[in-house]
């Protein structure tokens, strides 16, 4: 069982405390480090946002692309990647991020 950071904030009705923010950042860094150690970095094409960051009962975090909408893509994608682009899906973001420069 898990809950997205966005869902947790909605239920809570307010922001995280400073200690909680540091805990989420620490767990996120550890999770990303583990993902990068196990996988080819170019295969990691997900967007990190409050909707894609999952809080697990163990206290660790995980990432998903199942909860991300087009609006989220635009809000959490670097502006340069959005110029002259009509992003329709996460796969579109991956194409922009992995295209040769």
Buried (B, 14 or more C-beta within 10 A) or exposed (E): EBBBBBBBBEEEEEEBEEEEEEBBEEBBEEBBEEBEEEEEEEEBBBBBBBBBBBBEEEEBBBBEBEBBEBEBBBEBBEEEBBEEBEBEEBEBBBEBBEEEE
